[in-house]
């Protein structure tokens, strides 16, 4: 008789290794654009950076201890952090080619870092 059959007969539940919860990442958006987060540009950029949109939350300001990966607040954004992608708000990205070009240029170090990992 198998060992598992004995355990089942005695009502013993087998131990399973815990799966750590995935980290929720923060994308900062302009307060006027908090509802415009379903754009294909957002999902494309996040997937290119290696992040799943399901593991991201969109917020107007950073929460203490949160990991910010993208700041889309545009001119409001003041960031000296090289680990945060900075771009124009989504409405400008959808309407202006210059904003898309700037986003693409800002993404290059992140894409290179992803390729080296």
Buried (B, 14 or more C-beta within 10 A) or exposed (E): EEEEEEEEEEEEEEEEEEEEEEEEBBBBBBEEBEEBBEBEBBBEBBEEBEBEBEEBEBBEEEEEEBEBBBBBBBEEBEEEEEEBBBBBBBBBBBEEEEBBEBBEEBBEEBEEEEEEE
